């Protein structure tokens, strides 16, 4: 997985080092800020510079995704960091205003 300054996300096969898939990204294009993988590699989360939205991609289901936004208290706070728990059930997003926990 590579995140580009253009905002694109591409999945590569490490065996032949060729691009296998380009993931759908938000319309507001900015550089990829954070990428996190769940423990077993089933899920990947990504965020972009200056954006409050995080996308959770299901890597085992044709890379379908769900968008997650910040809290009601600070809905426009940009995401600075992402982390899954050990089992891949929870995702925390950190912003300057605090953090959000998703299940």
Chimera marker file (.cmm) of the C-alpha trace (Angstrom):
<marker_set name="trace">
<marker id="1" x="0.000" y="0.000" z="0.000" r="1" g="1" b="0" radius="0.5"/>
<marker id="2" x="1.337" y="3.406" z="-0.944" r="1" g="1" b="0" radius="0.5"/>
<marker id="3" x="-0.277" y="6.755" z="-0.166" r="1" g="1" b="0" radius="0.5"/>
<marker id="4" x="0.636" y="9.609" z="-2.493" r="1" g="1" b="0" radius="0.5"/>
<marker id="5" x="0.834" y="13.393" z="-2.145" r="1" g="1" b="0" radius="0.5"/>
<marker id="6" x="-1.933" y="13.529" z="-4.765" r="1" g="1" b="0" radius="0.5"/>
<marker id="7" x="-4.197" y="11.677" z="-2.307" r="1" g="1" b="0" radius="0.5"/>
<marker id="8" x="-4.231" y="8.425" z="-4.267" r="1" g="1" b="0" radius="0.5"/>
<marker id="9" x="-3.932" y="5.045" z="-2.560" r="1" g="1" b="0" radius="0.5"/>
<marker id="10" x="-2.545" y="2.081" z="-4.492" r="1" g="1" b="0" radius="0.5"/>
<marker id="11" x="-2.158" y="-1.563" z="-3.555" r="1" g="1" b="0" radius="0.5"/>
<marker id="12" x="0.923" y="-3.305" z="-4.946" r="1" g="1" b="0" radius="0.5"/>
<marker id="13" x="1.801" y="-6.977" z="-5.217" r="1" g="1" b="0" radius="0.5"/>
<marker id="14" x="5.200" y="-7.344" z="-3.575" r="1" g="1" b="0" radius="0.5"/>
<marker id="15" x="6.049" y="-10.379" z="-5.708" r="1" g="1" b="0" radius="0.5"/>
<marker id="16" x="6.108" y="-8.530" z="-9.038" r="1" g="1" b="0" radius="0.5"/>
<marker id="17" x="6.040" y="-4.954" z="-7.649" r="1" g="1" b="0" radius="0.5"/>
<marker id="18" x="3.132" y="-3.961" z="-9.891" r="1" g="1" b="0" radius="0.5"/>
<marker id="19" x="0.057" y="-1.960" z="-8.988" r="1" g="1" b="0" radius="0.5"/>
<marker id="20" x="-2.921" y="-4.263" z="-8.470" r="1" g="1" b="0" radius="0.5"/>
<marker id="21" x="-5.624" y="-1.816" z="-7.435" r="1" g="1" b="0" radius="0.5"/>
<marker id="22" x="-6.231" y="1.880" z="-6.912" r="1" g="1" b="0" radius="0.5"/>
<marker id="23" x="-8.641" y="2.629" z="-4.086" r="1" g="1" b="0" radius="0.5"/>
<marker id="24" x="-11.452" y="5.136" z="-4.286" r="1" g="1" b="0" radius="0.5"/>
<marker id="25" x="-10.507" y="8.325" z="-2.436" r="1" g="1" b="0" radius="0.5"/>
<marker id="26" x="-12.411" y="11.406" z="-1.212" r="1" g="1" b="0" radius="0.5"/>
<marker id="27" x="-13.260" y="14.130" z="-3.723" r="1" g="1" b="0" radius="0.5"/>
<marker id="28" x="-11.356" y="16.713" z="-1.676" r="1" g="1" b="0" radius="0.5"/>
<marker id="29" x="-7.893" y="15.684" z="-2.795" r="1" g="1" b="0" radius="0.5"/>
<marker id="30" x="-4.981" y="16.230" z="-0.431" r="1" g="1" b="0" radius="0.5"/>
<marker id="31" x="-1.895" y="14.260" z="0.561" r="1" g="1" b="0" radius="0.5"/>
<marker id="32" x="-2.344" y="10.990" z="2.412" r="1" g="1" b="0" radius="0.5"/>
<marker id="33" x="-1.643" y="11.702" z="6.068" r="1" g="1" b="0" radius="0.5"/>
<marker id="34" x="-2.040" y="8.346" z="7.859" r="1" g="1" b="0" radius="0.5"/>
<marker id="35" x="-2.472" y="4.681" z="6.992" r="1" g="1" b="0" radius="0.5"/>
<marker id="36" x="-3.125" y="1.932" z="9.541" r="1" g="1" b="0" radius="0.5"/>
<marker id="37" x="-3.756" y="-1.812" z="9.128" r="1" g="1" b="0" radius="0.5"/>
<marker id="38" x="-5.671" y="-4.109" z="11.453" r="1" g="1" b="0" radius="0.5"/>
<marker id="39" x="-3.692" y="-6.951" z="13.029" r="1" g="1" b="0" radius="0.5"/>
<marker id="40" x="-4.761" y="-9.621" z="10.514" r="1" g="1" b="0" radius="0.5"/>
<marker id="41" x="-4.741" y="-7.261" z="7.539" r="1" g="1" b="0" radius="0.5"/>
<marker id="42" x="-8.495" y="-7.418" z="6.925" r="1" g="1" b="0" radius="0.5"/>
<marker id="43" x="-8.994" y="-3.681" z="7.340" r="1" g="1" b="0" radius="0.5"/>
<marker id="44" x="-7.067" y="-0.573" z="6.437" r="1" g="1" b="0" radius="0.5"/>
<marker id="45" x="-7.822" y="2.951" z="7.577" r="1" g="1" b="0" radius="0.5"/>
<marker id="46" x="-6.601" y="6.082" z="5.818" r="1" g="1" b="0" radius="0.5"/>
<marker id="47" x="-6.837" y="9.816" z="6.387" r="1" g="1" b="0" radius="0.5"/>
<marker id="48" x="-5.765" y="12.839" z="4.393" r="1" g="1" b="0" radius="0.5"/>
<marker id="49" x="-4.106" y="16.154" z="5.360" r="1" g="1" b="0" radius="0.5"/>
<marker id="50" x="-6.505" y="18.702" z="6.800" r="1" g="1" b="0" radius="0.5"/>
<marker id="51" x="-9.537" y="16.415" z="6.600" r="1" g="1" b="0" radius="0.5"/>
<marker id="52" x="-11.754" y="15.206" z="9.419" r="1" g="1" b="0" radius="0.5"/>
<marker id="53" x="-12.868" y="12.136" z="7.453" r="1" g="1" b="0" radius="0.5"/>
<marker id="54" x="-11.277" y="8.714" z="7.831" r="1" g="1" b="0" radius="0.5"/>
<marker id="55" x="-12.003" y="5.907" z="5.406" r="1" g="1" b="0" radius="0.5"/>
<marker id="56" x="-12.093" y="2.322" z="6.609" r="1" g="1" b="0" radius="0.5"/>
<marker id="57" x="-11.433" y="-0.095" z="3.727" r="1" g="1" b="0" radius="0.5"/>
<marker id="58" x="-12.396" y="-3.762" z="3.925" r="1" g="1" b="0" radius="0.5"/>
<marker id="59" x="-9.446" y="-5.417" z="2.186" r="1" g="1" b="0" radius="0.5"/>
<marker id="60" x="-11.060" y="-8.856" z="2.250" r="1" g="1" b="0" radius="0.5"/>
<marker id="61" x="-14.294" y="-7.620" z="0.594" r="1" g="1" b="0" radius="0.5"/>
<marker id="62" x="-13.137" y="-5.974" z="-2.640" r="1" g="1" b="0" radius="0.5"/>
<marker id="63" x="-11.942" y="-2.855" z="-0.809" r="1" g="1" b="0" radius="0.5"/>
<marker id="64" x="-15.396" y="-1.565" z="-0.001" r="1" g="1" b="0" radius="0.5"/>
<marker id="65" x="-15.212" y="1.335" z="2.430" r="1" g="1" b="0" radius="0.5"/>
<marker id="66" x="-17.063" y="3.274" z="5.095" r="1" g="1" b="0" radius="0.5"/>
<marker id="67" x="-16.440" y="6.919" z="5.923" r="1" g="1" b="0" radius="0.5"/>
<marker id="68" x="-16.105" y="7.974" z="9.528" r="1" g="1" b="0" radius="0.5"/>
<marker id="69" x="-16.208" y="11.585" z="10.645" r="1" g="1" b="0" radius="0.5"/>
<marker id="70" x="-15.110" y="13.263" z="13.865" r="1" g="1" b="0" radius="0.5"/>
<marker id="71" x="-17.147" y="13.836" z="16.976" r="1" g="1" b="0" radius="0.5"/>
<marker id="72" x="-20.146" y="16.158" z="17.196" r="1" g="1" b="0" radius="0.5"/>
<marker id="73" x="-18.151" y="18.440" z="19.489" r="1" g="1" b="0" radius="0.5"/>
<marker id="74" x="-15.419" y="19.033" z="16.894" r="1" g="1" b="0" radius="0.5"/>
<marker id="75" x="-16.647" y="17.705" z="13.519" r="1" g="1" b="0" radius="0.5"/>
<marker id="76" x="-14.034" y="19.569" z="11.457" r="1" g="1" b="0" radius="0.5"/>
<marker id="77" x="-10.922" y="18.615" z="13.446" r="1" g="1" b="0" radius="0.5"/>
<marker id="78" x="-8.359" y="17.089" z="11.081" r="1" g="1" b="0" radius="0.5"/>
<marker id="79" x="-7.161" y="13.539" z="11.772" r="1" g="1" b="0" radius="0.5"/>
<marker id="80" x="-3.471" y="13.353" z="12.774" r="1" g="1" b="0" radius="0.5"/>
<marker id="81" x="-3.066" y="9.662" z="13.693" r="1" g="1" b="0" radius="0.5"/>
<marker id="82" x="-4.822" y="6.289" z="13.345" r="1" g="1" b="0" radius="0.5"/>
<marker id="83" x="-4.460" y="3.068" z="15.347" r="1" g="1" b="0" radius="0.5"/>
<marker id="84" x="-6.326" y="-0.240" z="15.515" r="1" g="1" b="0" radius="0.5"/>
<marker id="85" x="-6.548" y="-2.245" z="18.711" r="1" g="1" b="0" radius="0.5"/>
<marker id="86" x="-4.746" y="-5.604" z="18.849" r="1" g="1" b="0" radius="0.5"/>
<marker id="87" x="-7.777" y="-7.563" z="17.614" r="1" g="1" b="0" radius="0.5"/>
<marker id="88" x="-8.777" y="-5.111" z="14.866" r="1" g="1" b="0" radius="0.5"/>
<marker id="89" x="-12.192" y="-4.445" z="16.391" r="1" g="1" b="0" radius="0.5"/>
<marker id="90" x="-11.636" y="-0.815" z="17.372" r="1" g="1" b="0" radius="0.5"/>
<marker id="91" x="-10.099" y="2.107" z="15.515" r="1" g="1" b="0" radius="0.5"/>
<marker id="92" x="-9.025" y="5.291" z="17.249" r="1" g="1" b="0" radius="0.5"/>
<marker id="93" x="-8.472" y="8.540" z="15.363" r="1" g="1" b="0" radius="0.5"/>
<marker id="94" x="-6.501" y="11.334" z="17.012" r="1" g="1" b="0" radius="0.5"/>
<marker id="95" x="-7.095" y="15.023" z="16.275" r="1" g="1" b="0" radius="0.5"/>
<marker id="96" x="-5.886" y="18.279" z="17.814" r="1" g="1" b="0" radius="0.5"/>
<marker id="97" x="-9.252" y="18.416" z="19.631" r="1" g="1" b="0" radius="0.5"/>
<marker id="98" x="-8.989" y="14.917" z="21.143" r="1" g="1" b="0" radius="0.5"/>
<marker id="99" x="-9.696" y="11.420" z="19.883" r="1" g="1" b="0" radius="0.5"/>
<marker id="100" x="-12.571" y="9.339" z="18.504" r="1" g="1" b="0" radius="0.5"/>
<marker id="101" x="-13.113" y="5.636" z="19.058" r="1" g="1" b="0" radius="0.5"/>
<marker id="102" x="-14.936" y="3.625" z="16.389" r="1" g="1" b="0" radius="0.5"/>
<marker id="103" x="-16.235" y="0.071" z="16.675" r="1" g="1" b="0" radius="0.5"/>
<link id1="1" id2="2" r="1" g="1" b="0" radius="0.2"/>
<link id1="2" id2="3" r="1" g="1" b="0" radius="0.2"/>
<link id1="3" id2="4" r="1" g="1" b="0" radius="0.2"/>
<link id1="4" id2="5" r="1" g="1" b="0" radius="0.2"/>
<link id1="5" id2="6" r="1" g="1" b="0" radius="0.2"/>
<link id1="6" id2="7" r="1" g="1" b="0" radius="0.2"/>
<link id1="7" id2="8" r="1" g="1" b="0" radius="0.2"/>
<link id1="8" id2="9" r="1" g="1" b="0" radius="0.2"/>
<link id1="9" id2="10" r="1" g="1" b="0" radius="0.2"/>
<link id1="10" id2="11" r="1" g="1" b="0" radius="0.2"/>
<link id1="11" id2="12" r="1" g="1" b="0" radius="0.2"/>
<link id1="12" id2="13" r="1" g="1" b="0" radius="0.2"/>
<link id1="13" id2="14" r="1" g="1" b="0" radius="0.2"/>
<link id1="14" id2="15" r="1" g="1" b="0" radius="0.2"/>
<link id1="15" id2="16" r="1" g="1" b="0" radius="0.2"/>
<link id1="16" id2="17" r="1" g="1" b="0" radius="0.2"/>
<link id1="17" id2="18" r="1" g="1" b="0" radius="0.2"/>
<link id1="18" id2="19" r="1" g="1" b="0" radius="0.2"/>
<link id1="19" id2="20" r="1" g="1" b="0" radius="0.2"/>
<link id1="20" id2="21" r="1" g="1" b="0" radius="0.2"/>
<link id1="21" id2="22" r="1" g="1" b="0" radius="0.2"/>
<link id1="22" id2="23" r="1" g="1" b="0" radius="0.2"/>
<link id1="23" id2="24" r="1" g="1" b="0" radius="0.2"/>
<link id1="24" id2="25" r="1" g="1" b="0" radius="0.2"/>
<link id1="25" id2="26" r="1" g="1" b="0" radius="0.2"/>
<link id1="26" id2="27" r="1" g="1" b="0" radius="0.2"/>
<link id1="27" id2="28" r="1" g="1" b="0" radius="0.2"/>
<link id1="28" id2="29" r="1" g="1" b="0" radius="0.2"/>
<link id1="29" id2="30" r="1" g="1" b="0" radius="0.2"/>
<link id1="30" id2="31" r="1" g="1" b="0" radius="0.2"/>
<link id1="31" id2="32" r="1" g="1" b="0" radius="0.2"/>
<link id1="32" id2="33" r="1" g="1" b="0" radius="0.2"/>
<link id1="33" id2="34" r="1" g="1" b="0" radius="0.2"/>
<link id1="34" id2="35" r="1" g="1" b="0" radius="0.2"/>
<link id1="35" id2="36" r="1" g="1" b="0" radius="0.2"/>
<link id1="36" id2="37" r="1" g="1" b="0" radius="0.2"/>
<link id1="37" id2="38" r="1" g="1" b="0" radius="0.2"/>
<link id1="38" id2="39" r="1" g="1" b="0" radius="0.2"/>
<link id1="39" id2="40" r="1" g="1" b="0" radius="0.2"/>
<link id1="40" id2="41" r="1" g="1" b="0" radius="0.2"/>
<link id1="41" id2="42" r="1" g="1" b="0" radius="0.2"/>
<link id1="42" id2="43" r="1" g="1" b="0" radius="0.2"/>
<link id1="43" id2="44" r="1" g="1" b="0" radius="0.2"/>
<link id1="44" id2="45" r="1" g="1" b="0" radius="0.2"/>
<link id1="45" id2="46" r="1" g="1" b="0" radius="0.2"/>
<link id1="46" id2="47" r="1" g="1" b="0" radius="0.2"/>
<link id1="47" id2="48" r="1" g="1" b="0" radius="0.2"/>
<link id1="48" id2="49" r="1" g="1" b="0" radius="0.2"/>
<link id1="49" id2="50" r="1" g="1" b="0" radius="0.2"/>
<link id1="50" id2="51" r="1" g="1" b="0" radius="0.2"/>
<link id1="51" id2="52" r="1" g="1" b="0" radius="0.2"/>
<link id1="52" id2="53" r="1" g="1" b="0" radius="0.2"/>
<link id1="53" id2="54" r="1" g="1" b="0" radius="0.2"/>
<link id1="54" id2="55" r="1" g="1" b="0" radius="0.2"/>
<link id1="55" id2="56" r="1" g="1" b="0" radius="0.2"/>
<link id1="56" id2="57" r="1" g="1" b="0" radius="0.2"/>
<link id1="57" id2="58" r="1" g="1" b="0" radius="0.2"/>
<link id1="58" id2="59" r="1" g="1" b="0" radius="0.2"/>
<link id1="59" id2="60" r="1" g="1" b="0" radius="0.2"/>
<link id1="60" id2="61" r="1" g="1" b="0" radius="0.2"/>
<link id1="61" id2="62" r="1" g="1" b="0" radius="0.2"/>
<link id1="62" id2="63" r="1" g="1" b="0" radius="0.2"/>
<link id1="63" id2="64" r="1" g="1" b="0" radius="0.2"/>
<link id1="64" id2="65" r="1" g="1" b="0" radius="0.2"/>
<link id1="65" id2="66" r="1" g="1" b="0" radius="0.2"/>
<link id1="66" id2="67" r="1" g="1" b="0" radius="0.2"/>
<link id1="67" id2="68" r="1" g="1" b="0" radius="0.2"/>
<link id1="68" id2="69" r="1" g="1" b="0" radius="0.2"/>
<link id1="69" id2="70" r="1" g="1" b="0" radius="0.2"/>
<link id1="70" id2="71" r="1" g="1" b="0" radius="0.2"/>
<link id1="71" id2="72" r="1" g="1" b="0" radius="0.2"/>
<link id1="72" id2="73" r="1" g="1" b="0" radius="0.2"/>
<link id1="73" id2="74" r="1" g="1" b="0" radius="0.2"/>
<link id1="74" id2="75" r="1" g="1" b="0" radius="0.2"/>
<link id1="75" id2="76" r="1" g="1" b="0" radius="0.2"/>
<link id1="76" id2="77" r="1" g="1" b="0" radius="0.2"/>
<link id1="77" id2="78" r="1" g="1" b="0" radius="0.2"/>
<link id1="78" id2="79" r="1" g="1" b="0" radius="0.2"/>
<link id1="79" id2="80" r="1" g="1" b="0" radius="0.2"/>
<link id1="80" id2="81" r="1" g="1" b="0" radius="0.2"/>
<link id1="81" id2="82" r="1" g="1" b="0" radius="0.2"/>
<link id1="82" id2="83" r="1" g="1" b="0" radius="0.2"/>
<link id1="83" id2="84" r="1" g="1" b="0" radius="0.2"/>
<link id1="84" id2="85" r="1" g="1" b="0" radius="0.2"/>
<link id1="85" id2="86" r="1" g="1" b="0" radius="0.2"/>
<link id1="86" id2="87" r="1" g="1" b="0" radius="0.2"/>
<link id1="87" id2="88" r="1" g="1" b="0" radius="0.2"/>
<link id1="88" id2="89" r="1" g="1" b="0" radius="0.2"/>
<link id1="89" id2="90" r="1" g="1" b="0" radius="0.2"/>
<link id1="90" id2="91" r="1" g="1" b="0" radius="0.2"/>
<link id1="91" id2="92" r="1" g="1" b="0" radius="0.2"/>
<link id1="92" id2="93" r="1" g="1" b="0" radius="0.2"/>
<link id1="93" id2="94" r="1" g="1" b="0" radius="0.2"/>
<link id1="94" id2="95" r="1" g="1" b="0" radius="0.2"/>
<link id1="95" id2="96" r="1" g="1" b="0" radius="0.2"/>
<link id1="96" id2="97" r="1" g="1" b="0" radius="0.2"/>
<link id1="97" id2="98" r="1" g="1" b="0" radius="0.2"/>
<link id1="98" id2="99" r="1" g="1" b="0" radius="0.2"/>
<link id1="99" id2="100" r="1" g="1" b="0" radius="0.2"/>
<link id1="100" id2="101" r="1" g="1" b="0" radius="0.2"/>
<link id1="101" id2="102" r="1" g="1" b="0" radius="0.2"/>
<link id1="102" id2="103" r="1" g="1" b="0" radius="0.2"/>
</marker_set>
